[in-house]
Amino acid sequence: MAGVRKREWGGLEEEVMRRLHEQEQPISARELQQGFSEPVPAYTTLMTTLTRLEGKGRIQRIEESPRKISFSALRSSEEEASETMTSALEHAADRRAALLAFAGNLADDDVTVLMDAFGSSTPRG
């Protein structure tokens, strides 16, 4: 049915990024499209999404020839997650409150990882 949205806003971009992060080598839009299960995005929709991601600085377009173009992620998924968290902090009205709210949502294993990264095995009061 035309006009019915099948993904959340931004869902296709995130799906494309996930798939690009899984690739060890750059991949063409056609190869990327073949990896989708239903709903499979139209080739033109996929190209539009790739162009937007390139404009946002998240991927690079590699043109080997006018008809052979491939794409790859510019940063790892971990680097992108870090950038997202940093950006969220920069936009928070109260950075301390945002950090405390974030920390309060972390799993115990995540807290342990952070504590180890800061060189402390016990939480600070």
Backbone as JSON, one array per atom type, in Angstrom:
{
  "sequence": "MAGVRKREWGGLEEEVMRRLHEQEQPISARELQQGFSEPVPAYTTLMTTLTRLEGKGRIQRIEESPRKISFSALRSSEEEASETMTSALEHAADRRAALLAFAGNLADDDVTVLMDAFGSSTPRG",
  "N": [[0.84, -1.17, 0.0], [0.73, 2.09, -0.97], [2.28, 4.94, 0.48], [2.23, 4.18, 3.15], [4.0, 4.14, 6.07], [6.68, 2.05, 6.87], [8.73, 1.81, 8.61], [10.16, 3.24, 11.58], [10.74, 6.81, 11.95], [13.9, 7.66, 10.79], [14.68, 5.06, 11.01], [15.52, 3.57, 8.78], [17.97, 4.76, 8.17], [19.43, 4.06, 10.46], [19.36, 1.28, 10.25], [20.79, 0.92, 7.87], [23.27, 1.95, 8.68], [23.92, 0.09, 10.68], [24.21, -2.21, 9.12], [26.35, -1.41, 7.46], [28.36, -1.15, 9.38], [28.76, -3.8, 9.97], [30.16, -4.74, 7.84], [33.31, -5.64, 6.47], [34.53, -4.63, 4.3], [34.04, -1.96, 1.89], [30.72, -1.58, 0.5], [28.34, -2.0, -2.13], [25.36, -0.16, -3.03], [23.44, -1.83, -4.15], [24.26, -4.36, -3.25], [23.93, -3.94, -0.56], [21.16, -3.55, -0.47], [20.28, -6.1, -1.16], [20.7, -7.49, 1.17], [18.61, -6.95, 2.86], [15.66, -7.99, 4.57], [12.1, -8.33, 4.36], [10.53, -5.25, 5.12], [11.92, -4.58, 1.97], [13.88, -1.89, 1.08], [13.33, 0.39, -1.64], [15.6, 0.8, -4.36], [16.16, 3.47, -5.06], [15.3, 4.79, -2.76], [17.11, 3.78, -0.93], [19.5, 4.81, -2.0], [19.0, 7.54, -1.64], [18.98, 7.63, 1.14], [21.63, 6.82, 1.68], [23.0, 8.98, 0.51], [22.14, 11.05, 2.18], [23.26, 10.18, 4.63], [25.93, 10.38, 3.95], [26.12, 13.14, 3.63], [25.77, 13.88, 6.27], [28.14, 13.16, 7.3], [28.61, 10.57, 8.13], [29.14, 8.36, 6.59], [31.26, 7.22, 3.87], [31.54, 7.72, 0.39], [32.74, 5.76, -2.16], [34.05, 6.04, -5.19], [34.82, 4.06, -7.69], [34.48, 3.98, -10.35], [32.25, 5.66, -12.67], [30.05, 3.94, -12.64], [30.53, 2.14, -10.68], [30.16, 2.24, -7.48], [30.74, 2.35, -4.05], [30.12, 2.06, -0.49], [31.06, 2.96, 2.85], [31.21, 2.9, 6.44], [32.3, 5.72, 8.3], [33.13, 5.83, 10.92], [33.45, 3.6, 13.74], [30.79, 1.67, 15.25], [30.93, 1.98, 17.96], [32.36, 4.38, 18.24], [30.49, 6.1, 17.1], [28.39, 5.85, 18.95], [29.58, 6.97, 21.19], [29.94, 9.59, 20.27], [27.26, 10.36, 20.02], [26.41, 10.27, 22.7], [28.07, 12.24, 23.8], [27.23, 14.49, 22.38], [24.59, 14.66, 23.3], [25.05, 15.34, 25.97], [26.22, 17.85, 25.61], [24.04, 19.31, 24.8], [22.39, 19.35, 26.95], [20.61, 21.09, 29.45], [21.38, 21.04, 32.11], [24.23, 19.73, 32.74], [25.41, 18.12, 34.75], [23.14, 16.96, 36.0], [22.18, 15.51, 33.83], [24.27, 13.68, 33.43], [24.14, 12.29, 35.87], [21.58, 11.19, 35.69], [21.94, 9.54, 33.47], [23.94, 7.8, 34.45], [22.48, 6.59, 36.46], [20.91, 4.88, 35.03], [22.51, 2.9, 34.13], [23.66, -0.47, 33.78], [24.96, -2.73, 36.27], [27.31, -3.99, 35.35], [28.15, -2.16, 33.41], [28.76, 0.05, 35.0], [30.91, -1.01, 36.41], [32.77, -1.3, 34.33], [33.21, 1.41, 33.7], [34.24, 2.33, 36.15], [36.58, 0.82, 36.28], [37.86, 1.93, 34.08], [38.38, 4.47, 35.0], [40.21, 3.88, 36.87], [39.47, 3.0, 39.4], [38.25, 0.81, 41.86], [36.2, 0.95, 43.57], [33.1, 2.58, 44.15], [32.84, 6.16, 44.22], [31.84, 8.35, 46.78]],
  "CA": [[0.0, 0.0, 0.0], [1.54, 3.3, -1.1], [2.1, 5.96, 1.49], [2.23, 3.65, 4.51], [5.36, 4.08, 6.61], [6.95, 0.71, 7.37], [9.78, 1.92, 9.63], [10.15, 4.47, 12.38], [11.57, 7.87, 11.39], [15.32, 7.41, 11.04], [14.92, 3.63, 11.12], [16.29, 3.07, 7.64], [19.34, 5.23, 8.35], [20.07, 3.24, 11.5], [19.53, -0.07, 9.7], [21.89, 1.0, 6.91], [24.5, 2.09, 9.45], [24.2, -1.21, 11.32], [24.71, -3.11, 8.08], [27.68, -0.95, 7.04], [29.3, -1.48, 10.44], [29.0, -5.24, 9.93], [30.98, -5.05, 6.67], [34.74, -5.4, 6.58], [34.9, -3.9, 3.09], [32.95, -1.14, 1.35], [29.66, -2.36, -0.13], [27.52, -1.21, -3.05], [23.96, 0.0, -2.63], [22.73, -3.03, -4.59], [24.61, -5.43, -2.31], [23.28, -3.56, 0.7], [19.73, -3.8, -0.66], [20.05, -7.56, -1.18], [20.79, -8.0, 2.53], [17.4, -6.63, 3.61], [14.47, -8.83, 4.47], [10.94, -7.44, 4.21], [10.35, -4.62, 3.81], [13.15, -4.22, 1.27], [13.74, -0.53, 0.55], [13.58, 0.6, -3.06], [16.97, 1.21, -4.63], [16.22, 4.93, -5.01], [15.18, 5.16, -1.35], [18.39, 3.44, -0.32], [20.48, 5.79, -2.47], [18.7, 8.8, -0.95], [19.44, 7.45, 2.53], [23.1, 6.83, 1.65], [23.41, 10.36, 0.23], [21.92, 11.82, 3.42], [24.27, 9.76, 5.6], [27.19, 10.97, 3.51], [26.02, 14.56, 3.97], [25.89, 14.0, 7.73], [29.49, 12.78, 7.68], [28.62, 9.26, 8.79], [29.67, 7.35, 5.66], [31.99, 7.73, 2.72], [31.22, 7.18, -0.94], [33.97, 5.41, -2.85], [33.73, 5.91, -6.61], [35.88, 3.43, -8.46], [34.15, 4.43, -11.7], [30.9, 6.23, -12.58], [29.04, 2.92, -12.43], [30.91, 1.28, -9.55], [30.22, 3.07, -6.28], [30.5, 1.6, -2.82], [29.98, 2.88, 0.7], [31.53, 2.38, 4.11], [31.05, 3.76, 7.61], [33.52, 6.47, 8.61], [33.49, 5.54, 12.31], [32.88, 2.37, 14.27], [29.54, 1.87, 15.97], [31.29, 2.46, 19.3], [32.69, 5.79, 18.1], [29.23, 6.81, 16.87], [27.65, 5.89, 20.21], [30.27, 7.95, 22.03], [29.6, 10.91, 19.74], [25.86, 10.63, 20.36], [26.33, 10.58, 24.13], [28.73, 13.53, 24.02], [26.33, 15.51, 21.83], [23.45, 14.8, 24.22], [25.53, 16.09, 27.13], [26.44, 19.24, 25.21], [22.74, 19.97, 24.63], [21.63, 19.3, 28.2], [20.6, 22.35, 30.21], [22.14, 20.78, 33.34], [25.11, 18.61, 32.38], [25.56, 17.23, 35.91], [21.9, 16.2, 36.15], [22.12, 14.56, 32.72], [25.23, 12.61, 33.73], [23.62, 11.47, 36.98], [20.44, 10.42, 35.18], [22.52, 8.49, 32.62], [24.61, 6.83, 35.32], [21.45, 5.86, 37.18], [20.3, 3.9, 34.13], [23.51, 1.92, 33.71], [23.71, -1.79, 34.42], [26.1, -2.87, 37.16], [28.49, -4.3, 34.54], [28.59, -0.91, 32.78], [29.38, 0.85, 36.06], [32.21, -1.63, 36.67], [33.65, -0.93, 33.2], [33.59, 2.81, 33.88], [35.09, 2.44, 37.33], [37.89, 0.3, 35.88], [38.46, 2.9, 33.16], [38.85, 5.6, 35.81], [41.23, 3.38, 37.79], [38.93, 2.84, 40.76], [37.44, -0.4, 41.98], [35.07, 1.21, 44.45], [32.43, 3.84, 43.81], [33.12, 7.35, 45.03], [30.64, 8.85, 47.42]],
  "C": [[0.89, 1.24, 0.0], [1.24, 4.25, 0.04], [2.09, 5.47, 2.92], [3.67, 3.49, 4.97], [5.57, 2.7, 7.25], [8.04, 0.69, 8.44], [9.57, 3.2, 10.4], [10.98, 5.52, 11.64], [13.02, 7.6, 11.76], [15.67, 5.93, 11.1], [15.75, 3.08, 9.99], [17.74, 3.52, 7.76], [20.07, 4.35, 9.36], [20.3, 1.81, 11.01], [20.69, -0.1, 8.7], [23.22, 1.11, 7.66], [24.89, 0.77, 10.12], [24.81, -2.17, 10.3], [26.1, -2.71, 7.58], [28.72, -1.27, 8.1], [29.64, -2.96, 10.44], [29.96, -5.64, 8.8], [32.45, -4.75, 6.93], [35.25, -4.57, 5.41], [33.75, -3.01, 2.66], [31.98, -2.01, 0.55], [28.83, -1.44, -1.03], [26.09, -1.12, -2.52], [23.16, -1.25, -3.01], [23.01, -4.19, -3.65], [23.94, -5.18, -0.95], [21.79, -3.89, 0.63], [19.42, -5.29, -0.6], [20.08, -8.17, 0.22], [19.55, -7.75, 3.37], [16.36, -7.74, 3.47], [13.3, -7.85, 4.38], [10.84, -6.46, 5.36], [11.7, -4.21, 3.22], [12.98, -2.81, 0.72], [14.02, -0.48, -0.95], [15.01, 1.1, -3.24], [17.11, 2.73, -4.52], [16.12, 5.43, -3.57], [16.5, 4.91, -0.63], [19.47, 4.44, -0.73], [20.26, 7.15, -1.81], [19.22, 8.75, 0.48], [20.96, 7.5, 2.59], [23.63, 8.24, 1.4], [23.24, 11.24, 1.47], [22.95, 11.46, 4.48], [25.65, 10.31, 5.24], [27.22, 12.46, 3.86], [26.17, 14.83, 5.46], [27.29, 13.61, 8.22], [29.59, 11.43, 8.35], [29.19, 8.16, 7.9], [30.51, 8.03, 4.6], [31.58, 6.99, 1.48], [32.55, 6.95, -1.64], [33.61, 5.14, -4.31], [34.92, 5.35, -7.36], [35.72, 3.76, -9.94], [32.74, 5.01, -11.6], [29.81, 5.19, -12.28], [29.37, 1.98, -11.27], [31.18, 2.16, -8.33], [29.94, 2.18, -5.08], [30.54, 2.56, -1.64], [30.56, 2.16, 1.9], [31.32, 3.41, 5.22], [32.38, 4.46, 7.87], [34.03, 6.18, 10.02], [32.87, 4.21, 12.73], [31.57, 2.68, 14.98], [29.82, 2.39, 17.38], [31.64, 3.95, 19.27], [31.43, 6.63, 17.88], [28.41, 6.92, 18.15], [28.26, 6.93, 21.14], [29.94, 9.37, 21.58], [28.17, 11.31, 20.08], [25.72, 11.02, 21.82], [26.95, 11.95, 24.44], [27.84, 14.67, 23.53], [25.14, 15.74, 22.76], [23.86, 15.59, 25.45], [25.7, 17.57, 26.8], [25.13, 20.01, 25.08], [21.91, 19.99, 25.91], [21.72, 20.65, 28.91], [21.43, 22.21, 31.48], [22.97, 19.52, 33.1], [25.26, 17.61, 33.53], [24.33, 16.37, 36.09], [21.77, 15.15, 35.05], [23.06, 13.38, 32.97], [24.72, 11.69, 34.83], [22.43, 10.63, 36.53], [20.93, 9.27, 34.31], [23.14, 7.4, 33.48], [23.6, 5.98, 36.08], [20.77, 4.79, 36.34], [21.27, 2.81, 33.68], [23.36, 0.61, 34.47], [24.97, -1.86, 35.29], [27.39, -3.16, 36.39], [29.04, -3.04, 33.87], [29.3, -0.01, 33.79], [30.77, 0.31, 36.36], [33.21, -1.27, 35.57], [34.13, 0.51, 33.36], [34.53, 3.0, 35.06], [36.51, 1.93, 37.02], [38.61, 1.29, 34.96], [39.02, 4.1, 33.9], [39.87, 5.17, 36.85], [40.76, 3.23, 39.22], [38.09, 1.6, 40.79], [36.25, -0.21, 42.9], [34.42, 2.53, 44.07], [32.8, 4.97, 44.76], [31.82, 7.9, 45.57], [30.43, 10.25, 47.18]]
}
